[in-house]
Each structure stands twice: as C-alpha cells, then as structure tokens.
Amino acid sequence: MLREARGLLQRGWSRGAQARDARGRVVAPWSDEAVSWSLLGALLARWQVHDMEDADFVAHRADARALGDATEALGAATGTAALDRWNDAEGRNLAEVVAAVDRALAALNGSY
C-alpha cells in the first residue's frame, strides 16, 4: 500500500487538500479525476482501491490492518500523527514527503 501511495505522490503531489483534479479542484482521494494527492490522500486512495476489490470480511480486515500499520509507520517517519498538517507545512516539498514514505517502508521492512 505504501509503495503504491509513493507512486501516486510521484505522479502528482497536493498541498492543502487530500486530492485535486487537473483543474486544481478538491476531489476525493479515490476519485478517478484525482491527479495529485497529499501524503494521507495517496494512502487513502490506495486503501480505497484495495477495499473495493476485496469483497470478503477477512480481506477487508487485513487491508484495514495494513492501513493502520502504514499510518503508524508514517507517523513515526514524520514525527506526528497529523499527516495532513505535516504534508501542508510551509516549505514542505515532494522530496521530503517521498523520503518519509521511504523511511516508513524501511521501518515496516525492518531495515530502518
């Protein structure tokens, strides 16, 4: 899920909204019209896709656990649970956001 969120961020990064369309309007992170995402928005977009694909309860529960693990790892990587506020901080840039995802991935893989 984090790797997929990282890919979305590299396609387009958003500040001030979890997702935006090509015209810059705020849309739901999982919207087909989304072209840029915040850190949390990218994660929610990938979770929503997985959640919609999985029809059974066990798979849904596993995806919810994966979302929780990813969110916790991102909180540790950024130093805060307020991921939207961290993403939108003055001076924040895409490289810092991607680096936080990389740290979270490394932590989840036990190599950080």
Sequence and secondary structure as in RCSB ss.txt:
>XXXX:A:sequence
MLREARGLLQRGWSRGAQARDARGRVVAPWSDEAVSWSLLGALLARWQVHDMEDADFVAHRADARALGDATEALG
AATGTAALDRWNDAEGRNLAEVVAAVDRALAALNGSY
>XXXX:A:secstr
 HHHHHHHHHH B SSSSEE TTS B  TT TT  EE HHHHHHHHHHHHHHH  SHHHHHHHHHHHHHHHHHHH
HHHT S HHHHHTSTT  HHHHHHHHHHHHHHHTT  
